[in-house]
Amino acid sequence: MLTSKQRAYLKSLAMELDPIILLGKASLTTENEKNVDEALAKRELVKVGVLKNCDDDPREIAETLAEHTRSEVVQVIGKKIVLYRQGKDKNRKIELPKARKKQ
């Protein structure tokens, strides 16, 4: 579970990213899910674009993608989805801010 500070940090990193996967009329397919999963394994942070001809709700697509790829939804703005999944130790590229402990 991401903290609000971690989510804000990931949002700032995502601003510079271009969508690497575009979902169109066919919406979410197993092939698209596989591509997102592979991209998360390599990059940790991925932006997905939902084209205008896609009839499905981007928020629902984001939740489904997150569930199927074991990732977290960082944000959904309009037709853009940002997902994050922490990489394995040797593949970790993004260092998240530490979560503060509650007193």
Secondary structure, 3 states (H helix, E strand, C coil): CCCHHHHHHHHHHHCCCCCCEEECCCCCCHHHHHHHHHHHHHHCEEEEEECCCCCCCHHHHHHHHHHHHCCEEEEEECCEEEEECCCCHHHCCCCCCCCCCCC
